[in-house]
Amino acid sequence: MPGAAPPGPLGTGENRPVLDRGTNVRAASPAARAGAAPTDEHAFEREIAALRAEVANAAFTGAVDGATRARYDVLIARYRDEIRARALAGRLTWAAAAREASEMRNEVMTLMRARTTPVGRAYAELLKLRGKTLNTLVAEKTVSLFGSGADFHRLSEVERNRVYAAVVESSGRSNARVNALMRRVSVAGRALLVASLAVAVYNVATADDKAAAAGREVSVVGGGIAGGIAGGALAGLACGPGAPVCVAVGAFVGGALAGLGADWMWSRR
């Protein structure tokens, strides 16, 4: 440039700046840390671990709740048939049969809800918080059989027995719409479990350290399931009964955090 002063000397020895060959500036490029993995790769691995934990959590929930619903349907039908057979044989009055059938239905419902996941239990409570009493069932069946103005106490003995028999019969029937839904949930849950297991087997088979890979897979999948159950249970306590959306969110967060925690622990080894 005209009139500009010529560049000064670069200097010699220790006073001479070094031109970096990579950037062509008078400063050294920052040195890369040995063994440092790219941040994007770490983030991607964390996302995959969280996703796999959630898949395992959802699969377990669907499979367990679907199987529990199927078991409930079988049990109430079996006990209903036994009670009805005893009443028809004259070993039990229809009034006693109705009382026993009502109690049986509620006991089986309570037992099966204790075996479901927090999400499944919250959904069941949303549909029906607690079992119906015998008096409620008798009133419903009286109206169903004899009309809205019927009074059970004014019915004849034969008509009362019809009401009691209807209570016994209904004790062995469950909600068909819910049964169909839970069958689909169960199939989807089992399919997800198979897919999750296949991915775990592939990861172990292709790993250099198969023992460590197997431990990591068990930790991430198991952590997702355990974290989902714990998170759902805590959400159920906070939100109260019959809040499946709240419980599902708690299960989702718990499963993801547990899966991420398990993956982080193995990455530190």
Backbone as numpy.savetxt, mean C-alpha at the origin, in Angstrom:
# Nx Ny Nz CAx CAy CAz Cx Cy Cz
46.24 47.00 -31.73 45.38 48.19 -31.73 46.28 49.43 -31.73
46.06 50.43 -32.63 46.96 51.61 -32.73 47.00 52.37 -31.43
48.18 52.75 -31.04 48.37 53.55 -29.84 48.38 52.78 -28.56
48.08 51.48 -28.64 48.06 50.67 -27.42 49.46 50.30 -27.05
49.69 50.21 -25.76 51.02 49.85 -25.29 51.24 48.38 -25.54
52.45 48.01 -25.92 52.75 46.58 -26.15 52.67 45.84 -24.84
52.28 44.60 -24.93 52.18 43.81 -23.69 53.51 43.71 -23.00
53.47 43.75 -21.71 54.69 43.65 -20.94 55.25 42.26 -20.95
56.43 42.10 -20.43 57.05 40.77 -20.39 56.27 39.84 -19.47
56.26 38.58 -19.84 55.57 37.57 -19.04 56.33 37.25 -17.78
57.59 37.60 -17.74 58.37 37.29 -16.56 59.09 35.98 -16.71
59.90 35.72 -15.77 60.68 34.49 -15.81 60.61 33.81 -14.47
60.91 32.55 -14.47 60.99 31.79 -13.23 59.64 31.71 -12.52
59.69 31.92 -11.18 58.47 31.80 -10.38 57.49 32.93 -10.66
57.97 34.09 -11.17 57.11 35.23 -11.42 56.38 35.15 -12.76
56.68 34.15 -13.54 56.08 34.05 -14.87 54.75 33.30 -14.79
53.63 33.95 -15.21 52.34 33.25 -15.19 52.35 32.10 -16.17
51.59 31.07 -15.85 51.52 29.87 -16.68 50.25 29.91 -17.50
50.36 29.72 -18.80 49.19 29.63 -19.66 48.63 28.21 -19.60
47.36 28.08 -19.19 46.72 26.76 -19.15 46.41 26.31 -20.57
46.86 25.13 -20.93 46.70 24.66 -22.29 45.24 24.34 -22.63
44.43 24.06 -21.61 43.04 23.72 -21.89 42.18 24.95 -22.10
42.40 26.01 -21.31 41.55 27.21 -21.39 42.25 28.38 -22.02
43.61 28.29 -22.16 44.42 29.35 -22.75 44.32 30.65 -21.96
44.17 30.53 -20.64 44.17 31.70 -19.78 45.30 31.55 -18.78
45.61 32.69 -18.08 46.73 32.65 -17.17 46.30 32.18 -15.78
45.62 31.05 -15.74 45.22 30.45 -14.48 45.03 28.97 -14.71
45.30 28.21 -13.71 45.18 26.76 -13.85 43.72 26.34 -13.76
43.32 25.36 -14.57 41.96 24.82 -14.50 41.76 24.11 -13.18
40.55 24.16 -12.61 40.32 23.46 -11.34 40.53 21.97 -11.51
41.22 21.41 -10.56 41.53 19.99 -10.62 40.31 19.18 -10.25
40.06 18.11 -11.00 38.92 17.22 -10.70 39.27 16.35 -9.51
38.27 16.15 -8.64 38.50 15.30 -7.47 38.43 13.85 -7.89
39.40 13.10 -7.44 39.43 11.68 -7.78 38.27 10.96 -7.13
37.58 10.14 -7.92 36.50 9.31 -7.38 35.18 10.01 -7.26
35.05 11.27 -7.64 33.78 11.99 -7.52 32.86 11.62 -8.65
31.66 11.15 -8.33 30.68 10.75 -9.35 29.86 11.96 -9.76
29.35 11.97 -10.98 28.54 13.10 -11.43 27.29 13.25 -10.58
26.93 14.50 -10.31 25.75 14.77 -9.49 24.49 14.23 -10.14
24.37 14.37 -11.47 23.19 13.89 -12.17 23.02 12.39 -12.02
24.10 11.66 -12.02 24.01 10.20 -11.87 23.52 9.83 -10.48
24.00 10.53 -9.45 23.54 10.28 -8.09 22.04 10.58 -7.96
21.63 11.70 -8.53 20.22 12.06 -8.46 19.36 11.04 -9.18
19.83 10.57 -10.32 19.07 9.56 -11.07 18.95 8.27 -10.28
20.03 7.85 -9.64 19.99 6.62 -8.85 19.05 6.76 -7.66
19.02 7.94 -7.06 18.09 8.14 -5.94 16.64 8.08 -6.41
16.37 8.67 -7.56 15.01 8.62 -8.11 14.60 7.19 -8.42
15.51 6.41 -8.97 15.20 5.01 -9.29 14.95 4.22 -8.02
15.75 4.46 -6.98 15.56 3.75 -5.71 14.21 4.08 -5.11
13.83 5.37 -5.14 12.52 5.76 -4.60 11.39 5.14 -5.41
11.55 5.12 -6.74 10.52 4.53 -7.59 10.36 3.05 -7.32
11.46 2.34 -7.18 11.40 0.90 -6.94 10.80 0.61 -5.57
11.11 1.44 -4.59 10.50 1.26 -3.27 8.99 1.47 -3.34
8.55 2.46 -4.09 7.12 2.72 -4.22 6.41 1.62 -4.99
7.06 1.08 -6.02 6.46 -0.03 -6.77 6.27 -1.24 -5.86
7.29 -1.54 -5.06 7.19 -2.67 -4.13 6.10 -2.41 -3.09
6.01 -1.18 -2.62 4.99 -0.81 -1.64 3.59 -0.99 -2.22
3.37 -0.47 -3.43 2.06 -0.60 -4.08 1.72 -2.05 -4.39
2.72 -2.81 -4.83 2.49 -4.22 -5.14 2.10 -5.01 -3.90
2.80 -4.77 -2.82 2.50 -5.47 -1.57 1.10 -5.10 -1.08
0.76 -3.83 -1.15 -0.56 -3.38 -0.70 -1.67 -4.04 -1.51
-1.52 -4.02 -2.83 -2.55 -4.61 -3.68 -2.69 -6.10 -3.48
-1.57 -6.80 -3.40 -1.61 -8.26 -3.25 -2.21 -8.66 -1.91
-1.79 -8.01 -0.84 -2.27 -8.37 0.50 -3.75 -8.02 0.66
-4.13 -6.82 0.28 -5.53 -6.41 0.46 -6.48 -7.20 -0.43
-6.05 -7.51 -1.65 -6.88 -8.32 -2.52 -7.08 -9.72 -1.98
-5.99 -10.33 -1.49 -6.09 -11.69 -0.93 -6.93 -11.69 0.35
-6.80 -10.65 1.15 -7.58 -10.58 2.39 -9.07 -10.44 2.09
-9.41 -9.65 1.10 -10.82 -9.50 0.73 -11.39 -10.82 0.23
-10.62 -11.55 -0.57 -11.08 -12.84 -1.06 -11.29 -13.83 0.10
-10.39 -13.80 1.05 -10.52 -14.67 2.22 -11.75 -14.30 3.04
-12.00 -13.04 3.20 -13.19 -12.57 3.92 -14.46 -13.07 3.25
-14.52 -12.98 1.94 -15.70 -13.41 1.19 -15.95 -14.91 1.39
-14.88 -15.69 1.39 -15.01 -17.14 1.57 -15.47 -17.48 2.98
-14.90 -16.82 3.97 -15.22 -17.14 5.36 -16.67 -16.83 5.72
-17.15 -15.65 5.34 -18.52 -15.31 5.73 -19.53 -16.21 5.04
-19.24 -16.62 3.81 -20.15 -17.55 3.11 -20.14 -18.92 3.78
-18.98 -19.36 4.20 -18.89 -20.68 4.85 -19.62 -20.69 6.19
-19.39 -19.67 7.00 -20.05 -19.62 8.30 -21.57 -19.43 8.14
-21.98 -18.66 7.15 -23.41 -18.48 6.88 -24.06 -19.82 6.55
-23.41 -20.61 5.72 -23.96 -21.92 5.34 -24.08 -22.84 6.54
-23.09 -22.82 7.43 -23.13 -23.67 8.62 -24.28 -23.25 9.55
-24.43 -21.96 9.78 -25.50 -21.47 10.66 -26.87 -21.79 10.07
-27.03 -21.56 8.79 -28.31 -21.83 8.14 -28.66 -23.32 8.19
-27.67 -24.18 8.00 -27.92 -25.62 8.05 -28.39 -26.06 9.44
-27.82 -25.49 10.47 -28.24 -25.82 11.84 -29.65 -25.33 12.12
-30.00 -24.16 11.59 -31.36 -23.65 11.79 -32.38 -24.50 11.03
-32.06 -24.91 9.81 -32.97 -25.74 9.03 -33.15 -27.12 9.65
-32.11 -27.59 10.33 -32.19 -28.90 10.98 -32.89 -28.83 12.33
-33.25 -27.64 12.77 -33.95 -27.49 14.04 -33.04 -27.46 15.25
-31.75 -27.41 15.03 -30.81 -27.34 16.15 -30.60 -25.92 16.65
-31.18 -24.97 15.97 -31.01 -23.56 16.30 -32.27 -22.82 15.86
-32.80 -21.95 16.72 -33.95 -21.13 16.29 -33.46 -20.09 15.31
-34.39 -19.57 14.50 -34.01 -18.56 13.52 -33.58 -17.27 14.20
-34.15 -16.97 15.35 -33.73 -15.78 16.09 -32.28 -15.94 16.56
-31.95 -17.11 17.09 -30.58 -17.37 17.55 -29.63 -17.42 16.36
-30.11 -17.96 15.25 -29.27 -18.04 14.06 -28.94 -16.64 13.54
-29.94 -15.75 13.55 -29.70 -14.38 13.09 -28.70 -13.67 14.00
-28.83 -13.88 15.30 -27.91 -13.25 16.25 -26.48 -13.78 16.04
-26.34 -15.08 15.88 -25.02 -15.67 15.67 -24.42 -15.23 14.34
-25.24 -15.15 13.31 -24.74 -14.73 12.00 -24.27 -13.28 12.03
-25.01 -12.42 12.71 -24.63 -11.02 12.82 -23.31 -10.86 13.55
-23.15 -11.57 14.66 -21.91 -11.51 15.42 -20.75 -12.08 14.63
-21.01 -13.19 13.92 -19.95 -13.80 13.11 -19.45 -12.84 12.05
-20.36 -12.19 11.36 -19.98 -11.27 10.28 -19.10 -10.15 10.81
-19.47 -9.58 11.94 -18.68 -8.48 12.50 -17.32 -8.95 13.01
-17.27 -10.15 13.59 -16.00 -10.68 14.07 -15.04 -10.96 12.92
-15.55 -11.56 11.85 -14.70 -11.84 10.69 -14.22 -10.54 10.06
-15.11 -9.54 9.99 -14.73 -8.24 9.43 -13.60 -7.62 10.24
-13.70 -7.65 11.56 -12.66 -7.09 12.41 -11.35 -7.84 12.24
-11.43 -9.17 12.17 -10.22 -9.98 12.01 -9.54 -9.69 10.68
-10.30 -9.61 9.62 -9.70 -9.39 8.30 -9.13 -7.97 8.18
-9.77 -7.00 8.80 -9.23 -5.64 8.74 -7.89 -5.54 9.47
-7.73 -6.37 10.49 -6.45 -6.37 11.20 -5.33 -6.94 10.33
-5.68 -7.69 9.29 -4.67 -8.30 8.42 -4.43 -7.50 7.15
-5.17 -6.45 6.93 -4.97 -5.64 5.73 -3.88 -4.60 5.97
-3.48 -3.93 4.91 -2.54 -2.82 5.03 -3.29 -1.59 5.54
-2.58 -0.58 6.01 -3.27 0.64 6.45 -4.15 1.27 5.37
-3.71 1.22 4.13 -4.51 1.79 3.04 -5.80 1.00 2.86
-5.69 -0.32 2.84 -6.87 -1.15 2.69 -7.85 -1.00 3.84
-7.31 -0.90 5.05 -8.19 -0.72 6.22 -8.91 0.63 6.17
-8.21 1.67 5.76 -8.84 2.99 5.67 -9.95 3.00 4.62
-9.72 2.33 3.51 -10.75 2.26 2.47 -11.96 1.48 2.97
-11.72 0.38 3.68 -12.83 -0.41 4.23 -13.62 0.40 5.25
-12.93 1.18 6.06 -13.62 2.01 7.06 -14.42 3.12 6.41
-13.94 3.60 5.26 -14.70 4.61 4.54 -16.03 4.04 4.06
-15.99 2.79 3.57 -17.22 2.15 3.10 -18.16 1.82 4.26
-17.58 1.30 5.33 -18.39 0.93 6.50 -17.49 0.98 7.73
-17.74 1.97 8.57 -16.85 2.18 9.71 -16.88 1.00 10.68
-18.07 0.50 10.95 -18.20 -0.65 11.86 -19.38 -1.51 11.42
-19.41 -2.74 11.92 -20.46 -3.66 11.53 -21.83 -3.23 12.06
-22.87 -3.65 11.36 -24.23 -3.31 11.76 -24.68 -4.18 12.92
-25.50 -3.62 13.78 -26.05 -4.38 14.90 -27.21 -5.25 14.40
-27.57 -6.23 15.22 -28.69 -7.11 14.87 -29.98 -6.31 14.72
-30.22 -5.36 15.61 -31.44 -4.56 15.52 -31.51 -3.79 14.20
-30.39 -3.27 13.77 -30.37 -2.54 12.50 -30.67 -3.47 11.33
-30.09 -4.65 11.36 -30.32 -5.61 10.28 -31.78 -6.06 10.26
-32.35 -6.32 11.44 -33.75 -6.74 11.51 -34.66 -5.65 10.95
-34.39 -4.41 11.30 -35.20 -3.30 10.80 -35.10 -3.19 9.28
-33.89 -3.32 8.75 -33.71 -3.23 7.30 -34.42 -4.36 6.57
-34.29 -5.58 7.07 -34.93 -6.72 6.42 -36.45 -6.68 6.55
-36.94 -6.14 7.63 -38.40 -6.00 7.79 -38.96 -5.08 6.72
-38.31 -3.96 6.51 -38.75 -3.02 5.48 -38.61 -3.64 4.09
-37.51 -4.35 3.87 -37.26 -4.96 2.57 -38.32 -6.02 2.23
-38.76 -6.78 3.23 -39.71 -7.87 2.98 -41.17 -7.41 3.02
-41.48 -6.48 3.91 -42.89 -6.16 4.15 -43.26 -4.70 3.92
-42.33 -3.89 3.45 -42.65 -2.52 3.13 -42.20 -1.54 4.20
-42.22 -0.25 3.84 -41.68 0.78 4.72 -42.51 0.98 5.99
-43.79 0.63 5.96 -44.61 0.84 7.14 -44.67 -0.35 8.07
-43.92 -1.41 7.77 -44.00 -2.64 8.57 -43.31 -2.45 9.92
-43.87 -3.08 10.94 -43.32 -3.05 12.29 -42.99 -4.50 12.67
-41.73 -4.76 12.94 -41.30 -6.13 13.22 -42.07 -6.72 14.39
-42.35 -5.93 15.40 -43.00 -6.45 16.60 -44.46 -6.82 16.35
-45.03 -6.37 15.27 -46.40 -6.72 14.95 -46.50 -7.86 13.94
-45.38 -8.39 13.53 -45.37 -9.50 12.59 -45.70 -10.80 13.29
-46.19 -11.75 12.51 -46.43 -13.08 13.06 -45.11 -13.81 13.25
-45.18 -14.94 13.94 -43.94 -15.70 14.19 -43.33 -16.17 12.89
-44.16 -16.60 11.96 -43.66 -17.04 10.66 -42.98 -15.88 9.93
-43.59 -14.71 9.97 -43.01 -13.55 9.30 -41.72 -13.11 9.98
-41.65 -13.20 11.28 -40.41 -12.86 11.99 -39.29 -13.82 11.59
-39.64 -15.08 11.48 -38.63 -16.05 11.07 -38.12 -15.77 9.67
-38.99 -15.26 8.81 -38.54 -14.87 7.48 -37.52 -13.73 7.56
-37.79 -12.80 8.47 -36.85 -11.69 8.66 -35.52 -12.22 9.19
-35.57 -13.10 10.18 -34.34 -13.66 10.75 -33.57 -14.46 9.69
-34.31 -15.21 8.89 -33.66 -15.99 7.83 -32.99 -15.08 6.81
-33.61 -13.94 6.52 -33.01 -12.98 5.60 -31.73 -12.39 6.19
-31.71 -12.18 7.50 -30.50 -11.68 8.16 -29.38 -12.71 8.03
-29.72 -13.97 8.26 -28.72 -15.03 8.13 -28.18 -15.08 6.70
-29.08 -15.02 5.74 -28.67 -15.10 4.34 -27.74 -13.95 3.95
-28.08 -12.75 4.36 -27.27 -11.59 3.99 -25.91 -11.57 4.70
-25.79 -12.30 5.80 -24.51 -12.32 6.53 -23.40 -12.96 5.70
-23.77 -13.78 4.73 -22.75 -14.45 3.91 -22.49 -13.77 2.58
-23.11 -12.62 2.36 -22.89 -11.89 1.10 -22.08 -10.63 1.36
-21.12 -10.39 0.52 -20.34 -9.15 0.62 -20.64 -8.27 -0.59
-20.12 -7.07 -0.56 -20.38 -6.09 -1.61 -19.74 -6.54 -2.93
-20.57 -6.84 -3.92 -20.06 -7.36 -5.19 -19.17 -6.35 -5.91
-19.53 -5.07 -5.82 -18.72 -4.04 -6.48 -17.33 -3.94 -5.87
-17.27 -4.01 -4.54 -15.98 -3.97 -3.87 -15.17 -5.23 -4.18
-15.85 -6.37 -4.24 -15.15 -7.61 -4.57 -14.50 -7.54 -5.94
-15.24 -7.01 -6.93 -14.68 -6.89 -8.28 -13.48 -5.95 -8.29
-13.59 -4.85 -7.56 -12.47 -3.90 -7.49 -11.25 -4.54 -6.86
-11.45 -5.26 -5.77 -10.31 -5.86 -5.07 -9.68 -7.00 -5.87
-10.48 -7.66 -6.69 -9.87 -8.68 -7.57 -8.92 -8.04 -8.56
-9.32 -6.90 -9.11 -8.43 -6.20 -10.04 -7.19 -5.68 -9.32
-7.38 -5.17 -8.11 -6.24 -4.69 -7.33 -5.28 -5.82 -7.01
-5.83 -6.98 -6.68 -4.98 -8.13 -6.35 -4.17 -8.58 -7.56
-4.80 -8.65 -8.73 -4.09 -9.04 -9.95 -2.97 -8.05 -10.26
-3.29 -6.76 -10.16 -2.28 -5.74 -10.42 -1.13 -5.82 -9.42
-1.45 -6.06 -8.16 -0.42 -6.18 -7.13 0.51 -7.34 -7.39
-0.06 -8.48 -7.74 0.79 -9.65 -8.02 1.67 -9.42 -9.24
1.12 -8.75 -10.26 1.92 -8.46 -11.45 3.08 -7.53 -11.11
2.82 -6.53 -10.28 3.90 -5.62 -9.87 4.96 -6.34 -9.05
4.53 -7.26 -8.21 5.50 -8.04 -7.42 6.40 -8.86 -8.32
5.82 -9.49 -9.33 6.62 -10.29 -10.27 7.61 -9.39 -11.02
7.13 -8.22 -11.47 8.02 -7.31 -12.19 9.14 -6.80 -11.29
8.80 -6.47 -10.05 9.81 -5.98 -9.11 10.85 -7.05 -8.82
10.40 -8.29 -8.67 11.33 -9.39 -8.43 12.23 -9.61 -9.64
11.67 -9.50 -10.84 12.47 -9.69 -12.05 13.57 -8.64 -12.15
13.25 -7.39 -11.83 14.25 -6.32 -11.87 15.34 -6.58 -10.83
14.95 -7.02 -9.64 15.93 -7.31 -8.59 16.87 -8.43 -9.02
16.32 -9.48 -9.59 17.15 -10.61 -10.05 18.11 -10.16 -11.13
17.63 -9.33 -12.05 18.51 -8.83 -13.13 19.64 -7.98 -12.56
19.32 -7.10 -11.61 20.35 -6.24 -11.03 21.42 -7.05 -10.31
21.00 -8.09 -9.61 21.97 -8.94 -8.92 22.81 -9.73 -9.91
22.18 -10.26 -10.95 22.88 -11.09 -11.93 23.92 -10.30 -12.72
23.67 -9.03 -12.95 24.60 -8.22 -13.75 25.59 -7.43 -12.91
25.52 -7.55 -11.60 26.42 -6.80 -10.72 27.76 -7.52 -10.57
28.83 -6.73 -10.36 30.14 -7.32 -10.11 30.18 -7.97 -8.73
29.67 -7.26 -7.73 29.59 -7.79 -6.37 28.15 -8.23 -6.13
27.88 -9.49 -6.36 26.51 -9.99 -6.30 25.96 -10.01 -4.88
26.80 -10.26 -3.89 26.34 -10.27 -2.51 25.89 -8.87 -2.09
26.69 -7.87 -2.44 26.32 -6.50 -2.09 25.08 -6.06 -2.85
24.98 -6.46 -4.11 23.81 -6.10 -4.91 22.55 -6.73 -4.34
22.67 -7.99 -3.91 21.51 -8.67 -3.32 21.07 -7.98 -2.04
22.05 -7.60 -1.21 21.71 -6.89 0.02 21.05 -5.56 -0.25
21.52 -4.88 -1.26 20.93 -3.58 -1.61 19.50 -3.74 -2.11
19.26 -4.75 -2.94 17.92 -4.98 -3.47 16.94 -5.31 -2.34
17.37 -6.17 -1.44 16.50 -6.54 -0.32 16.20 -5.32 0.55
17.21 -4.50 0.76 17.04 -3.32 1.61 16.08 -2.30 0.99
16.24 -2.04 -0.30 15.40 -1.04 -0.96 13.96 -1.52 -1.05
13.77 -2.77 -1.50 12.42 -3.30 -1.65 11.76 -3.49 -0.28
12.49 -4.12 0.63 11.94 -4.32 1.97 11.71 -3.02 2.70
12.61 -2.06 2.51 12.42 -0.75 3.14 11.21 -0.04 2.60
10.97 -0.16 1.29 9.79 0.46 0.70 8.50 -0.10 1.27
8.46 -1.43 1.45 7.26 -2.06 2.00 7.07 -1.68 3.46
8.14 -1.83 4.25 8.04 -1.52 5.68 7.76 -0.03 5.90
8.42 0.82 5.13 8.18 2.25 5.27 6.77 2.64 4.88
6.23 1.98 3.86 4.86 2.26 3.46 3.86 1.88 4.52
4.07 0.73 5.16 3.17 0.30 6.22 3.26 1.26 7.41
4.49 1.61 7.79 4.67 2.51 8.94 4.10 3.89 8.64
4.38 4.41 7.44 3.86 5.73 7.09 2.35 5.76 7.02
1.77 4.69 6.47 0.31 4.61 6.42 -0.31 4.51 7.79
0.32 3.74 8.68 -0.21 3.60 10.04 -0.17 4.92 10.79
0.94 5.63 10.65 1.05 6.94 11.32 0.03 7.93 10.76
-0.15 7.91 9.45 -1.14 8.80 8.85 -2.55 8.44 9.30
-2.80 7.13 9.48 -4.11 6.72 9.97 -4.38 7.23 11.37
-3.36 7.22 12.21 -3.54 7.76 13.56 -3.78 9.26 13.53
-3.09 9.95 12.62 -3.24 11.41 12.55 -4.56 11.83 11.91
-4.98 11.11 10.89 -6.17 11.52 10.13 -7.45 10.89 10.66
-7.34 9.81 11.43 -8.53 9.16 11.93 -9.02 8.08 10.97
-10.03 7.32 11.36 -10.53 6.23 10.52 -11.26 6.74 9.29
-11.25 5.90 8.26 -11.99 6.24 7.05 -11.40 7.36 6.23
-10.07 7.47 6.19 -9.40 8.53 5.41 -8.37 7.90 4.48
-8.82 7.20 3.43 -7.86 6.46 2.59 -6.89 7.36 1.83
-7.30 8.56 1.44 -6.39 9.45 0.71 -5.24 9.88 1.61
-5.56 10.27 2.82 -4.53 10.69 3.78 -3.58 9.53 4.08
-4.14 8.35 4.29 -3.31 7.19 4.61 -2.44 6.80 3.41
-3.00 6.90 2.20 -2.22 6.57 1.01 -1.04 7.53 0.84
-1.25 8.81 1.14 -0.15 9.78 1.07 0.92 9.44 2.09
0.49 9.09 3.31 1.46 8.69 4.32 2.24 7.46 3.93
1.55 6.49 3.33 2.24 5.28 2.88 3.22 5.60 1.76
2.83 6.49 0.86 3.72 6.87 -0.25 4.98 7.55 0.27
4.81 8.50 1.16 5.97 9.22 1.71 6.85 8.27 2.52
6.23 7.44 3.35 7.01 6.51 4.16 7.79 5.53 3.32
7.17 5.00 2.27 7.86 4.05 1.40 9.02 4.69 0.67
8.81 5.91 0.15 9.88 6.59 -0.58 11.06 6.92 0.33
10.77 7.44 1.51 11.86 7.79 2.44 12.64 6.57 2.88
11.92 5.48 3.15 12.61 4.26 3.57 13.47 3.70 2.45
12.95 3.72 1.23 13.74 3.24 0.10 14.97 4.09 -0.14
14.81 5.40 -0.06 15.96 6.30 -0.23 16.99 6.09 0.88
16.50 5.91 2.11 17.42 5.69 3.22 18.22 4.41 3.06
17.55 3.35 2.62 18.25 2.08 2.41 19.28 2.20 1.30
18.91 2.88 0.22 19.85 3.05 -0.89 21.05 3.89 -0.46
20.81 4.93 0.34 21.91 5.79 0.81 22.87 5.00 1.69
22.33 4.16 2.56 23.20 3.38 3.44 24.10 2.44 2.65
23.56 1.82 1.63 24.39 0.92 0.81 25.38 1.68 -0.04
25.02 2.90 -0.47 25.96 3.68 -1.27 27.14 4.17 -0.43
27.00 4.20 0.88 28.08 4.65 1.76 29.08 3.55 2.04
28.77 2.34 1.69 29.66 1.21 2.01 30.83 1.15 1.05
